[in-house]
Amino acid sequence: MTGPAPAPAPAPVLAVDGLTRRLGGREIVTGAQLAIAGAEAVALMGPSGCGKTTLLQMIGLLDRPDGGTVRLSGEDAWRASDAVRAEMRLTWLGFVFQQNNLLDHLSARENVALPAWRASGHRRAALARADELLERLGLAARAHARAAELSIGEAQRTAVARALVNRPRLILADEPTGSLDAASAAAVIDALIGAEGVAVLVVTHDAEVAGRAGRTVRMRDGKLV
């Protein structure tokens, strides 16, 4: 007798196939293919202007591709309705950019809680989740400081907490340590890599950051090589 058939493997958190973007009559990204499993950290490296940020924006559902597909947990995101895609951005994806994009007039705690409050409608639960993350990232003492009062490193760790607040499936980080000193950069990468079992795709020029990822892919002239 044969045993039961093995369960099918889960769909990758991210599966990019043939992704292409044209701007000004030339291809910025050409036929990109990439898959990332759950909890995997992947570094994306390449020279400035090679298309890394454009690729990240298409994966993050911020810029519509001219061809190819972006599947998030098996769902074809760019074939979904605008409303479904907006929900995916809010609850399935987390974003960390080189500039933290915090709201200066809000406290660190309020900045972190805002996406969760928007997603759930429950302010108290969102603030409790923010408190949990800020404590984990060593920022409990700065929770009530306005974003404008935070150091650059503190602000970037707050941005990581905000990216994690909705328990996303994938975090997209674009040069998250580019403006930080070595100690602050290490703290941010510690917070990102392996955080809560979330998959991470990080664009970086820093070999030390790439070395913390489980895998590195390189981009040149719009192509993943």
C-alpha positions, 0 to 999 in steps of 0.5 A: 500500500502507498501512503497518502500523497504529500501535501502540496508545497505552499505558494511562495510569498512572492513570485515575480515572472517576466516583470517589465517596465518601460519609461521614456521609450526604454525598458527600465526592468526587463523580464524579471523573475524572482521567488521568495519563500516565507521567512526568507531574506533576500538582498537585491544589489546592483549599481545605481540606476539599474532598475532596483527601485522600479522593480521594488515599486512594482512588487509593492503594488505602487507602479503598474508593470507593462508586462509580467506578473506579481503573485503574492501568496499565489494571488495575481496582484495586478489582475486584482481590483484596485480595492483588493490591491489596496488591501494587499498593500495595507495588510500583506506588505510592509515598507521601509525606505531610506527616508523614514517617511514618519509623520513629524507631528505624531509620536513614535507610538502613533506612527507605528499604530496608524496602519493597524488602526486603519486596517482594523478600526481598533485604536486601542489594539493598534496602540498595544501592538505598537507598544509591543513592537517599540519595546522589542526594538529598544524604543519603549522610552521613546514611544511618546516622543514626536517623530521630529524629536527622534534621532535618525537611527531611532526614526528608522527603527520606528519605521521598521516597527510600522512596517511590522505592525500589521504582521505582513507576509513580505517587507520591502526595504529600499536602502533602509540603512543608507543614511545611518551610521554603522551602529544604527544600521546594525540595529535596523538590520537586526530588526528587519532580518528574521522579524517574526518570520516575515519574508524580506526583500531589501535593496542595498549597496552595503555588503554587510547588509547583504551578508545578513540576508540568506540570498543575494540577487544582482541587477544590471541594466534592468535585468536580474542576473 
